[in-house]
Amino acid sequence: MTDDENGWALALGPGGPVGTAWLIGLAAGLRKAGVEPTDAGVVVGTSAGAIAGAAITTGRDLAALAELPPPSEPPAPVDGSVMARVFEVGGTPGLEPDEARRRIGRLALDAAAPPAERHRASMRYLVGTDAWPDTRLLITGVDAVSGEPVLWEASSGVPLTLAVAASSAAPGFCEPVPIGGRRYMDGAFTGWSDAELVKGAGPLVVVEPMPRGGGGDVRIVPDERALEAFGPNLGDRSRWAQVYREGVRQAPEAAERIAAALGARR
């Protein structure tokens, strides 16, 4: 979907708040190790990856995100059973992808989830700006009613934190986010492959907090120690600082792999 010629592409995948912390920590560590993520000609962000991608490309001080500030209000109640039903839908044999997305959208729309504006307020803190970056940033989402996948970028005319909030609006954890009279949910359900989104952009580096398998010239995932820090609940914000540090720890080895792959292709 893009024909950028600026060297390489970076795709950042989903993984909830815990995965977001790992992605941001990894990016901070990559910079220290001499690999600048914004050198990529195009960055694709999905869900947690949309949050991290926006923070990285807009110049947010990643060290300032090593810990989250104390919450200003009690945590909003979350219905974790919604995601269990989502996974059931996704695993239905023979179900067409479009229909699967529509069914997941109905679950998201019907769920008693925290309000979209509260979620966007969190995105404003993490991203820091509504201005899209100079680096080409692509953010994925799904229309919760039609099931149609959508791709936002600077030319879409959508404020950055609104696109990020929609891309990370997981069913049951946040209401679908209204944009232009439509309501959108988590980009993890688009069904698009990273390679499809960045076709023609050069070598592809895929970073996935939730390993989905395959794809990319370099694929970076949490190691065993990092996964231990993640814990069983990807929504557990109390683990943020610990998981951020695990991302930083993994960065030097990841930087070596990225540099080797990019050097080999140039």
C-alpha positions in Angstrom: 0.0 0.0 0.0 3.0 2.3 -0.1 6.0 2.7 -2.4 8.4 4.6 -0.1 12.0 4.3 -1.2 13.7 5.5 2.0 15.6 2.4 3.0 13.5 0.3 5.3 10.1 -0.1 7.1 9.2 -0.7 10.7 6.0 -2.5 11.8 4.9 -2.4 15.4 2.3 -4.9 16.6 -0.4 -5.2 19.2 0.0 -6.2 22.9 -2.1 -4.1 25.3 -0.6 -1.6 27.8 2.1 -4.1 28.8 3.1 -4.6 25.1 3.2 -0.8 24.7 5.6 -0.4 27.6 7.9 -3.1 26.0 7.8 -1.4 22.6 8.6 2.0 24.0 11.4 0.6 26.1 12.8 -1.2 23.2 12.7 1.9 21.0 14.5 3.9 23.7 17.2 1.2 23.9 17.6 1.0 20.1 18.4 4.7 20.1 21.0 4.3 22.7 22.5 1.4 20.7 22.7 3.5 17.6 19.6 2.4 15.6 17.1 5.3 15.2 13.6 4.0 14.6 12.5 7.1 12.7 15.2 6.5 10.1 12.6 4.1 8.6 10.9 5.5 5.6 7.5 4.2 6.9 6.3 3.1 10.3 3.2 1.0 10.7 1.5 0.9 14.1 -1.3 -1.4 15.2 -3.0 -1.1 18.6 -0.1 -1.0 21.1 2.1 -0.4 18.1 0.1 2.6 17.1 0.7 4.2 20.5 4.4 3.4 20.4 4.8 4.3 16.8 3.2 7.7 17.4 5.3 8.4 20.5 8.5 7.4 18.7 7.9 9.3 15.5 6.6 12.5 17.0 9.7 12.9 19.2 8.2 12.1 22.6 10.8 11.8 25.3 10.7 8.0 25.7 12.7 8.1 28.9 9.8 10.1 30.4 7.6 7.1 29.7 9.7 4.7 31.7 7.0 4.9 34.4 3.4 5.9 34.3 2.2 8.7 36.6 -0.1 7.7 39.5 -3.7 7.4 38.3 -5.8 10.5 38.9 -9.0 8.5 39.2 -9.9 4.9 40.1 -9.4 2.3 37.3 -12.4 2.0 35.0 -14.1 -1.4 35.3 -13.2 -3.7 32.4 -15.2 -6.8 31.2 -12.5 -9.3 30.2 -15.1 -11.8 29.1 -15.6 -9.7 26.0 -12.2 -10.6 24.6 -12.9 -14.3 25.4 -15.9 -14.1 23.1 -13.9 -12.2 20.5 -11.4 -15.0 20.4 -14.2 -17.5 20.0 -15.5 -15.6 17.0 -12.0 -15.4 15.5 -11.6 -19.1 15.9 -14.9 -20.0 14.2 -14.2 -22.4 11.3 -15.2 -21.2 7.9 -16.2 -17.7 9.1 -15.4 -15.1 6.4 -13.1 -12.4 7.7 -15.5 -9.5 7.0 -18.3 -11.3 8.9 -15.9 -12.1 11.8 -15.0 -8.4 12.0 -18.7 -7.4 12.0 -19.4 -9.9 14.8 -16.4 -8.7 16.8 -17.6 -5.1 16.2 -21.1 -5.9 17.6 -19.4 -7.3 20.7 -17.3 -4.1 21.1 -20.4 -1.9 20.6 -22.5 -3.8 23.1 -19.8 -4.1 25.8 -20.1 -1.9 28.9 -16.5 -0.6 28.4 -14.7 2.5 29.6 -15.5 5.7 27.6 -13.6 6.5 24.4 -12.7 10.0 25.6 -11.1 8.6 28.8 -9.0 6.3 26.6 -8.1 9.2 24.3 -6.9 11.2 27.3 -4.4 8.5 28.0 -3.2 8.6 24.4 -2.7 12.4 24.7 -0.4 11.8 27.6 1.6 9.0 25.9 1.8 10.6 22.5 2.0 14.2 23.5 0.6 15.8 20.4 -2.1 15.7 17.8 0.3 16.7 15.0 1.3 13.9 12.7 5.1 13.4 12.3 7.4 14.0 9.3 8.1 10.3 9.3 5.4 8.5 7.4 3.2 6.9 10.0 0.4 4.5 9.1 -2.1 3.5 11.8 -4.6 0.6 11.4 -8.2 0.4 12.6 -11.5 -1.3 11.9 -15.0 0.1 11.4 -16.9 -1.5 14.2 -20.2 -1.6 12.3 -19.2 -2.5 8.7 -16.1 -4.5 9.7 -14.1 -2.6 7.1 -10.4 -2.2 7.8 -9.1 1.4 7.7 -5.6 3.0 7.4 -5.0 6.5 8.8 -2.0 8.7 8.0 -1.3 12.4 8.0 -3.3 13.1 4.9 -6.5 11.5 6.5 -7.2 14.7 8.4 -7.8 12.8 11.7 -6.0 14.1 14.8 -3.2 11.8 15.7 -4.3 10.9 19.2 -7.8 10.1 17.9 -6.4 7.6 15.3 -4.2 6.1 18.0 -7.1 5.8 20.4 -9.2 4.1 17.8 -6.4 1.7 16.8 -6.0 0.6 20.4 -9.7 0.4 21.4 -9.8 -3.3 22.4 -13.3 -4.7 22.8 -14.4 -4.6 26.4 -11.5 -2.4 27.4 -12.6 0.7 25.6 -15.7 1.8 23.7 -15.2 2.0 19.9 -13.9 5.5 19.1 -16.1 7.9 17.1 -14.4 9.5 14.0 -16.4 11.3 11.3 -19.7 9.8 12.3 -18.3 6.2 12.3 -17.0 4.2 15.3 -13.7 2.3 15.2 -12.1 -0.4 17.1 -8.7 -2.2 17.5 -6.6 -2.4 14.4 -5.4 -5.9 15.4 -8.5 -7.2 13.6 -7.8 -5.8 10.1 -6.3 -9.0 8.7 -3.7 -7.1 6.8 -0.1 -8.3 6.8 2.7 -6.0 7.6 4.4 -6.9 4.3 1.2 -5.9 2.5 1.1 -2.5 4.1 4.7 -1.6 3.4 5.2 -3.2 0.0 8.0 -1.5 -1.9 9.4 0.2 1.2 12.6 -1.9 1.5 13.6 -4.3 4.3 10.9 -4.8 6.9 11.6 -4.9 10.6 8.6 -6.4 12.6 8.4 -5.9 16.3 5.7 -7.9 18.0 4.8 -7.9 21.7 2.4 -10.7 20.9 4.2 -13.0 18.5 1.9 -13.9 15.6 4.5 -15.8 13.5 6.3 -15.1 10.3 7.0 -12.0 8.3 9.7 -9.5 8.1 13.4 -9.5 7.3 14.0 -9.0 11.0 11.4 -10.1 13.6 11.8 -9.0 17.2 9.7 -10.5 20.0 9.9 -10.6 23.8 12.3 -13.2 25.1 11.5 -15.6 27.9 12.6 -13.1 30.6 10.5 -10.3 29.1 7.4 -12.6 28.8 7.8 -13.4 32.5 7.6 -9.7 33.2 4.6 -9.3 31.0 2.6 -11.6 33.3 -0.8 -13.2 32.4 -2.7 -9.9 31.8 -1.6 -7.6 29.0 -3.8 -4.9 30.5 -1.9 -4.8 33.8 -0.5 -1.3 34.0 1.2 -2.0 37.3 3.8 -3.9 35.3 4.6 -1.0 33.0 7.9 0.1 34.5 9.3 -3.5 34.8 8.3 -4.3 31.2 9.7 -1.0 29.8 13.1 -2.0 31.4 12.9 -5.4 29.7 12.4 -3.7 26.3 15.5 -1.6 27.0 17.4 -4.7 28.0 16.6 -6.5 24.8 17.5 -3.5 22.6 21.3 -4.0 22.1 20.8 -7.5 20.6 17.9 -6.3 18.5 20.0 -3.3 17.3 22.7 -5.7 16.1 20.2 -7.8 14.1 18.6 -4.7 12.5 21.9 -3.2 11.6 23.1 -6.5 10.1 20.0 -6.9 8.0 20.0 -3.3 6.8 23.7 -3.4 6.0 23.3 -6.6 4.0 20.5 -5.2 1.9 22.2 -1.9 1.0 
